[in-house]
């Protein structure tokens, strides 16, 4: 009987503790919403460096990580600047992929080795001027 009385009598203490936590959570949520994240402003030197790399076939995702901005920010710069990639320039990454593909590696194997998707491997190979083999199993 004493245990039952204790269980019910502590209920108000627990309820008060929960009310206090709820109020603290609400205050924290309100203050977090009042302070928006500030977007990083790229300097003109960073933009120029990215633009040059992009023209030469640089990877937008890697540059976004390097500059600590979102990919869409860099795509917006590309759109505003009217940038186009220079054709005929083969990056070192594309050359490595092309050499391995010429030796008989598949898109899936190259994708696994270089931590990228097979579609990206195919795009890189096409950009390097490599004609892709037909899909399906190779004749034995």
C-alpha positions in Angstrom: 0.0 0.0 0.0 2.8 2.4 0.8 4.5 1.7 -2.6 1.2 2.6 -4.3 0.9 5.8 -2.4 4.5 6.7 -3.3 3.9 6.0 -6.9 1.0 8.3 -7.1 2.5 11.0 -5.0 5.6 11.3 -7.2 3.4 11.9 -10.2 3.2 15.6 -9.6 7.0 15.9 -9.3 7.5 14.1 -12.7 4.7 16.1 -14.3 6.4 19.4 -13.1 9.7 18.2 -14.5 8.1 17.3 -17.9 6.3 20.7 -18.0 9.7 22.4 -17.4 11.3 20.4 -20.2 8.5 21.3 -22.6 8.9 25.0 -21.9 12.7 24.8 -22.4 12.1 22.9 -25.7 9.6 25.5 -27.0 12.0 28.3 -26.1 14.9 26.6 -27.8 12.8 25.9 -31.0 11.7 29.6 -31.2 15.3 30.9 -30.8 16.6 28.5 -33.3 14.1 29.7 -35.9 15.0 33.3 -35.2 18.6 32.8 -36.2 18.7 31.7 -39.9 21.9 30.2 -41.3 24.0 32.8 -43.1 24.8 31.9 -46.7 28.5 31.9 -47.5 29.6 34.6 -49.9 32.2 33.6 -52.4 34.9 36.0 -53.2 35.6 37.1 -56.7 38.9 35.1 -56.7 37.0 31.9 -55.6 34.4 32.4 -58.4 37.1 33.0 -61.0 39.0 29.9 -59.8 35.8 27.8 -60.0 34.9 29.2 -63.4 38.2 28.3 -64.9 38.1 24.8 -63.4 34.5 24.3 -64.7 35.6 25.2 -68.2 38.3 22.6 -68.0 35.8 19.9 -66.9 36.0 20.4 -63.1 33.5 18.5 -60.9 30.8 20.8 -59.4 30.2 18.5 -56.5 33.9 18.5 -55.5 34.1 22.3 -55.9 31.0 22.7 -53.7 32.7 20.7 -51.0 35.9 22.6 -51.4 34.2 26.0 -51.2 31.7 24.9 -48.6 28.6 25.9 -50.6 25.7 24.1 -52.1 25.9 22.7 -55.6 23.0 24.8 -56.7 25.0 27.9 -55.8 27.7 26.9 -58.3 25.2 25.9 -60.9 23.7 29.4 -60.6 27.1 30.9 -61.1 27.5 28.8 -64.3 24.1 30.0 -65.5 24.8 33.6 -64.8 28.2 33.6 -66.3 27.0 31.6 -69.4 29.9 29.2 -69.0 30.5 26.3 -71.3 32.9 23.5 -70.9 35.8 23.5 -73.4 35.5 20.6 -75.7 38.5 18.5 -76.6 40.1 18.8 -73.2 40.5 15.5 -71.4 40.9 15.7 -67.6 43.3 13.3 -65.9 40.4 11.5 -64.3 38.8 11.0 -67.7 42.1 9.7 -69.1 42.4 7.1 -66.3 38.8 6.0 -66.9 39.4 5.8 -70.7 42.6 3.8 -70.3 40.9 1.3 -68.0 37.9 1.0 -70.2 40.0 0.4 -73.3 41.7 -2.5 -71.3 38.3 -4.1 -70.9 36.9 -2.8 -67.6 33.2 -2.4 -67.4 31.3 0.7 -66.4 30.2 -1.0 -63.2 33.8 -2.0 -62.3 35.1 1.5 -63.0 32.2 3.0 -60.9 33.1 0.8 -57.9 36.8 1.5 -58.2 36.4 5.3 -58.4 33.4 5.7 -56.0 31.0 7.1 -58.6 27.9 5.9 -60.4 28.1 4.0 -63.7 26.2 6.8 -65.4 28.8 9.3 -64.4 31.5 7.0 -65.6 29.7 6.8 -69.0 29.5 10.6 -69.1 33.1 11.0 -68.3 34.1 8.5 -71.0 31.9 10.2 -73.6 33.4 13.6 -72.7 36.8 12.1 -73.3 35.7 11.0 -76.8 35.4 7.3 -76.0 32.8 5.3 -77.9 31.0 3.0 -75.4 30.6 -0.7 -76.1 27.1 -2.1 -76.5 25.2 -3.0 -73.4 24.8 -6.6 -72.3 27.1 -9.6 -71.9 30.3 -9.7 -73.9 30.6 -12.6 -76.3 32.7 -15.5 -74.9 
